[in-house]
Amino acid sequence: MQQARRTRKFVTILGIAALVLGLAAGCGAQAAGGAAPAGEIKIGGDLELTGNVATYGTSVKNAVDMAFEEQNKKGGVLGKQIKFVVADNKSDAGESTAAATKLVTQDKVVAIIGAVTSSDTLAASPVVTDNKIPLLTPTATNEKVTVENGQLKPWIFRSCFLDPFQGRVAANFALNNLKVKTAAVYFDQKDDYSKGLAQEFIKVFQAGGGKITTTQQYVGGDKDFRAVLTLIKSTSPELVFVPGYYNEVGLIVKQARESGMAMPFLGGDGWDSAKLVDVGGAANLNNTYFVNHMWAEDPATKPFVEAYKAKYGSEPDALAALGYDAAKMMINAIQMAGSADPAKIREALEKTKDFQGVTGVITVDQATHNPVKSAVILQMVNGKKTLVAHIQP
């Protein structure tokens, strides 16, 4: 009897030991595989947190963090908390590919928000496509991001309008509102976003009877634009179209004003950054305009702007608003799908209709995965953005 009790006790100890070892092995396997613990949904962020457009990536990250925090306070999605796992692509296409690979293979995210620029988003596309993970870019506007050579990329979506749309809006604004007949175009030769806007602007401007006096190129990261600006000035354009990012744009406008170029400058949403005035100077930026996704004083946008300012101590740019919309669209898609399965999230994103975002009402075109939405034209006046016009799609 005593021997039997000792035997049963030994067997029980062995059973407990085996159970403990099994649990430890399971936990180790989960940690090694990067799978989300029960009660958590992992969404990745492939974002430009350092490098040439770091302020953009930071704006998007801040807004997405805010959106997910708000949702988690309400109980999360499907009873689970959202975890935003961010990888820094360093404003570089190769790094964006590596960031997407890490998020998908190591962190095991069910979807990705990002990247910010078109070039970085295009670099991440093959990774998410091969692994069947939906990617929603808040801000990549190049046409090839979602459709290339007539073929839809089934796993790629966006919450912003496209380069052709804002290039067309800019050209029509130049012709019809500013009443100019001649324009010079100065764009970044290595950036898909800048080249896309330039191409559409030239096409529409010329079709409307305008004349392009010269087309010049720079390289992102350049600091001295004086020689090319002198050349542009010699062609006597009534307007200069610069579809670039704030860091170069600010210097271009500043150096243009210093060289006596008083004509209006016009650009796209890449101008929208709190740093633009710091780089270019408030007075130099007078008589400049750009196409954008939102105006901070719009009634639909203002609550978001106030919440962002309260949380981060600064006014959000349009990229922050687009990041917030992307996060809310992702939450909405998971709720619609009733699942955190990537394939079902993809299907729900494709069916998004009449979604009220802070940048407007969004309906996803199923044939292109692009949103149907409006734009605004903003003017810089003594360092402040003022609304000139709302433009419908």
N, C-alpha and C positions, 0 to 999 in steps of 0.2 A: 504494500500500500504506500509506504513511504517512498519506495523506489519509483512507483507509478507517479506519485505527486512530483518527485524530482524530474521525471521524464517530461511530464506535462509542462512544468515550469520552464524547462530547457527549450521545449518546442515553442512555447509562448514567447520567450526571449528572442529566439531565432526569427519568429514571425515579425515581432516588433522591429528588430534590426533590419530585416528585409524591407519592411514598409518604409522605414526611415531612409534607407539607401535608395529605394525606388523614388521617394519624394524628392530626395536630393538630386538624383539623376535627372528627374523631370524638370526641376527648377533650373539645373545647369543647362539642359538642352534648350529650354525656353530662352534663357539669357543668351546662349550662344547664337540662337537663331534670330534673336531680336523681336520675337513675337510680342504683341501687346498683351499685358496681363488682362485677366477678366475684368470687365467694367471700364475698358479704355479703348478708344479708337485713335490710331496714329495717322495723322495727316502730315505729309512732308512739305517743306518749304525750300525750293531751290532759288536762293536769293543773293543779290549783289550787296553783301554787307561790307566789303572792302573794295578798293579799286576805283576806277574812274567814275562810276555812277553809284557810289555807296550811299549817297543820301536817298536815292530812289529805293534801294533795297531796304534801307532802314525804315523808310516811310511805310512800305508795304508790310514789313514785319510787324511794326507797331500796330497797324490797323488790324491785321489778322489776329494778332495776340488779343487785342481788345474785343474783337468779335467773338472769339472762342471763349474768352473769360466770361463775357456776358452770357453766352449760351451755357457754359458749365455751371454758372450760378443758378440757372433755371433748371438744372438737373441733367444737363448735357443733351446728348442725342441718343434716342432709343434706350434711355436709361444708363448710358455710358458717358464717361468724361472724354473730352477731346484732348489729345496731346499733340501739340504742334512741334514737330522735330525739324529743325532748320539746319541746312548745310550752306556754307558760304561758297559761292562760285567765283568770288573775287573779281567780278566784272569781266570774266574771261570765258570764251566759248568752250575751250578744252576743260577748264575747271567745272563748267556747268555740266558737261557730260559725266565727269567724275562724281559730282555732287548727286546727280540723279541716280547714278549707279549705286552709290552708298545708301541713299534713302530707300531704294527698292530692294536691294539684295541684303543689306545689313540691318537696316532699321525696320524693314517689313511694313512700310506705310501702305495704306489702301488707296491713297490718292496724293497728288502733288499740286501745290499752288506755286506758280512761278514758271519761268524766270521773269525778270522785269523787262529786259531788252529782247528784241526780236532775234538777234544773233545767238544769244545765250539760250533762248527757248528752242530755237531750231536745233541747237547742239544737243539738247536734252531729249528731243522728240524720239529718236531711234530707240533710246533706252526704255522709255515708258511704253512705246509701241511693242517692242519685242517681249516685254514682261506683262503686257496687258494691264497697265495701271493708268487710270485717267489723270490727265494733266490739265489744269485750268490756269492759264496765264492771265493776270489782271491787266497787263499793260503792253504786251508784245503786239505791235500793230501791223507788222509786215504780212502781206497777203499769203505768203508761202507757209506761214505758221500752221494753218489748218487745212489748206488746200494747195497742193503742188502738182503742176503738170495735169491739172484737171481732176486729180484724184483726192478724195476726202481722206484726211488722216483721222481714223475713227476714234482714237483715244485722246485727241487734242481739242481743247475748247478755249475760249477767251471771253472776258467780260468787258472788253473795250472795243471801240470802233477801229476800223482799219486805216492803213496809210492811204489807199486810194480815196477813201471818203474824206479824210481831213486834207489831203492834197487838193482835192476838188473844191472843198469848202474854202480853202485859202485862196485858190485861184479866182474863184467867183467873187470872193470878198474884195480882192485886189481890183478886179475889173468893175464890179458893180457898186461897191461902197466907197473905195478909195479913188475910183475913177482914173486909175493909171493905165497907160498903154504900153509902157516898156518896163521890163524888170530884169535884174541880174539874179542868177541862182548860184549859191555858194554852199556846197554840201560835203559831208564826210565820205570820202571815197571807199572806206572800209566798213561802213556801217549799213546793214540792210535797211534799217529804219530810215535813215537819212536819205539813202538812194531811192527808196520807194516813194517818199514824199516828193522829192525833187522830180522824179519821172512823171508823176501824176500832175503836179503843178504845171510843169512845162507843157504837157499835152493839153490840159484844159485851158490854160492861159492863151496858148496859141490858137486853139480852136475858137476862142472867144474874141479873136482879133488882136490879141496882144503880141508884142515882139520881145523875144529874149535877147538882150544885148550881149550877154556873155554867160557861160557856165564854167564855174571854177570849183576846184576841189581842195579840201584840206584833210588832215589825218587826225583822228581823235588823240588828244594829248598835246597837240601843238600849242604854243604860247604866243608866237609872233606871227600875226596875219597882215602886217602892214604892206608888204610888197604886193600881195594879191589884192588887197583892198585898193591900193593905188591903181592897179590895172582895172579893177571893177569901176572905180570912179571915172576913169578915162572914157568909159563907154556911155556915160551920162544916163544911167537908169533912173526912172522915177521911183523905183522901189527895189529893195534887195530881199530876196527870199532865202532864209537860212534855216533849213530843217535839221537842226542839230540839238545837242544837249546843252543844258544851262552853263556848264563849265567853259566850253568853247564859245558858246553864243555870247555870254557876258563879255568876254575879252574881245570878240569880233566887233560887237557894237561899241564898246568903249574905244577901241583903236580906230574905228570908223569915224566916230564923232571927233576924235582928236585930229583926224586928217581932214576935217571939214565936210564930211558926208552927213548932211542933215535930212536926207530923204527918209521916209518910213522904212522900217525893217519889219519883216513878217516871218512867222515860224509856226511850228507845230507844238504838240503837247510836251515835247522834250524840254521846252523852255520852263516848264512849271516847277520851280524849286525856290525855297526860301533863300537859297544861296545866290540866285540870279542877280539880285540887287547888290549883294555883297561884292560880287565879281565885276558887274558892269557899271554900277553906280546909278542911283535913282535918276539923276538929271539926264544922263546919257540914254537911259531907257525910255524917256519920253518919246512919243511918236513911234512906238513899237507895238505890235499886235501879235497874238498867237491863238491858234485853235486849241481848245481844251475840252475836257470831259465834264467839268462842273465849275460852278461859281460858288464861292463859299457863302455868299449871302442868299442863295436860293432857298426858299422855304423847305424844300425836300432835303436839302443838304445841311442846313444850319444846325439841327440837333446833333448830327454826327460831328460837325466841326467843333461845337461847344464841348462835347464829351471828350474829343481827342485833345483839345487844348487843356481841359481840366486834368487829364491823365498825364500828358507829356509836356505841357508847358509851352507848346508852340502850335501855330496854326497848321493844319494838314495841307499838303499839296494834293493835286488831283490823283497822283499815284496812290496816296494813302486811301483816298475815297474808293478807288478802283480795287485796292486790296481788300478793303472792308466788304465791298460788294461781292468779290470773289469768295471770301470766307462764308458770307451769308448764303451765297448760291450753293456752296458745297454742303453746308448744313441742310439747306432745303432739299438738295438732291438725296442726301442720306435718309432724311425723313420720308421723302416720296418713295424711295426704294424700299424702306422698311428693313434695310440691311446695310452692313458695312462691306459687303462683297464688291470688289472693284468693278466687275462686269455690270452689276445692278446699279452702281453709282453712275457709271458711264451712260447707261440707258436713261436714267433719271435726268442727268444733265442735258441730254439731247432733247428731252421733253419739257424743259423749262419754258414757261410761258407767262407773260404779264407779271414778272417778278419785280416788285418795287424795290429798287436800290437807291442809294443816296446819289448816284449819278444818273438816275432816270429809270424808266420802266424798261425791263429787259426781257426779250423773247429770243430764244436761241433758234437760229435758222438751221433746221436739221440737215439741209444739203451742204452747208458750209461750216457749221458749228460756230458761226459768228453771231454776235448780238445785233438786233435791230434797235437802234437808240439814237438820240439826238446829240448835237455838239453845241458848244458856245464859242463865241469870239470874245477874247478879253484884250483890253488895252492897258498898258502900263502908264500910270499917271503919278508922277512924283513918288515912285517906288511902290505904288499900290495897284492891285489888279481891279479893273472896273469892267463891268459888263457892257458889251457893244451890241451883241445880237445872239438870239437862240437860233440854231439851224436844225431843221428837221431832216431826217434821213430821206 
